[in-house]
Amino acid sequence: MWNRRKEEESPRPATLSSPPVAPMEGMPVSTTPTGYQGSRTTATIGENVLIAGQIFAKEDLVIDGQIDGTIELLENKVTIGKTARVKATVKARDVVIHGTVHGNVEASDKIDLRRDAHLVGDIRAARIAIEDGAIFKGSIDVTKVEVPKAAPRPATSATPAPAATPPATTTASAPAQTMAAAANEHKR
Amino acid sequence: MSPSAAEGTIRPSAGLEQYFQQLQGRPTLRLLDLSPVSQANVSFLAGLGHRLYCEDFLSSLDDFFGGDEDFYQSQENPARAQEFMNLTFRQLEGPFHGALVWDCLQYLSPTMLELTVAELHRLLVPDSFMLAFFHNDERAKTVPASYYRIQDYRTLSIQERGRRTPYQFFTNPFIERVFRDFTSVKMYLTRDHLREILVKR
């Protein structure tokens, strides 16, 4: 509705098979346990990180930065922190939102909208929890979401490519093709 | 009406009961809810198998026109009013099989009221129903704008979200005039100065 689900039907761009690029040294993408999570290993995208492109992960992910593109953690949980600004289609097993999201969100299990959440997009999940104060505009579909098994991928949490690092913030830009894919994504 | 601490005021609603009677036996409907998203409404409506579309109409109105004294004056600007309509309703993927409008229509200027009702008419399928509330205390300068949370088929929890000055008082004949393009208008009077209106498209 808000962001039509046409993107679901589109074939995955060729960049998916491109070799993963290790996070730049000094870039605040880590795999240490964070405050949002328990003892499980969790990748974190820091507050000053901007990623334009696609994120696939096979471990839980916490996003505090800015993402433009798509996020897929089909068997894991993504937590969108208070400082996060996400303009993306999000697909995961569980999605917890504290920050701002523009895009459709789909969870095979549960979507959790916390009181600071600001979500504009359609949501679809087997279970949905909404705290008072959450701002939401879009459609809600409480239904069993059939999630295809994730295709085998390299064991990386995020695939940002090297990019220039401005002095104040660290910005990770995805490869040109991925950027184009993301741009097409926005046009839809 | 019986008070209940954090839940707000719990009270029966004849309008709500009639509204759900119309939906009975019709699962997987698309319903439009113009109140802020709430767990209660989502759980109840999704539990009946319906798909819910949420739009916090009052907040959008405040964000767009500002909550100050120019609030109604800004709404009377035709270009601004039309822009708001486009932003709020035109991106909704209708049609809908029902709408929960609650008390939103009271805070609209004449131009905006006409445009909003026309949009609702456009978005609703024929024979569908819309539930709207209007305060009917003529002497009140301000009325409570509220969160409306569905407890069950005939019970609402009403929690105040601040007091607002309505643009105009809605008498029964005026309400009938507002919904003149709809098939029928049923009114339910309550003890708490809240007139419940069930409108059939």
HADDOCK unambig.tbl for C-alpha pairs under 7 A between the chains (distance, minus, plus):
assign (segid A and resid 1 and name CA) (segid B and resid 92 and name CA) 6.47 0.50 0.50
assign (segid A and resid 1 and name CA) (segid B and resid 93 and name CA) 5.53 0.50 0.50
assign (segid A and resid 2 and name CA) (segid B and resid 91 and name CA) 6.64 0.50 0.50
assign (segid A and resid 129 and name CA) (segid B and resid 39 and name CA) 6.51 0.50 0.50
assign (segid A and resid 130 and name CA) (segid B and resid 38 and name CA) 6.37 0.50 0.50
assign (segid A and resid 130 and name CA) (segid B and resid 39 and name CA) 5.17 0.50 0.50
assign (segid A and resid 132 and name CA) (segid B and resid 38 and name CA) 6.58 0.50 0.50
assign (segid A and resid 135 and name CA) (segid B and resid 37 and name CA) 6.95 0.50 0.50
assign (segid A and resid 136 and name CA) (segid B and resid 37 and name CA) 6.18 0.50 0.50
assign (segid A and resid 136 and name CA) (segid B and resid 54 and name CA) 6.93 0.50 0.50
assign (segid A and resid 137 and name CA) (segid B and resid 54 and name CA) 5.40 0.50 0.50
assign (segid A and resid 137 and name CA) (segid B and resid 55 and name CA) 5.06 0.50 0.50
assign (segid A and resid 138 and name CA) (segid B and resid 53 and name CA) 5.57 0.50 0.50
assign (segid A and resid 138 and name CA) (segid B and resid 54 and name CA) 5.45 0.50 0.50
assign (segid A and resid 138 and name CA) (segid B and resid 55 and name CA) 6.79 0.50 0.50
assign (segid A and resid 139 and name CA) (segid B and resid 52 and name CA) 5.57 0.50 0.50
assign (segid A and resid 139 and name CA) (segid B and resid 53 and name CA) 4.07 0.50 0.50
assign (segid A and resid 139 and name CA) (segid B and resid 54 and name CA) 6.07 0.50 0.50
assign (segid A and resid 140 and name CA) (segid B and resid 51 and name CA) 6.05 0.50 0.50
assign (segid A and resid 140 and name CA) (segid B and resid 52 and name CA) 5.17 0.50 0.50
assign (segid A and resid 140 and name CA) (segid B and resid 53 and name CA) 6.15 0.50 0.50
assign (segid A and resid 141 and name CA) (segid B and resid 51 and name CA) 5.36 0.50 0.50
assign (segid A and resid 141 and name CA) (segid B and resid 52 and name CA) 6.84 0.50 0.50
assign (segid A and resid 142 and name CA) (segid B and resid 46 and name CA) 6.13 0.50 0.50
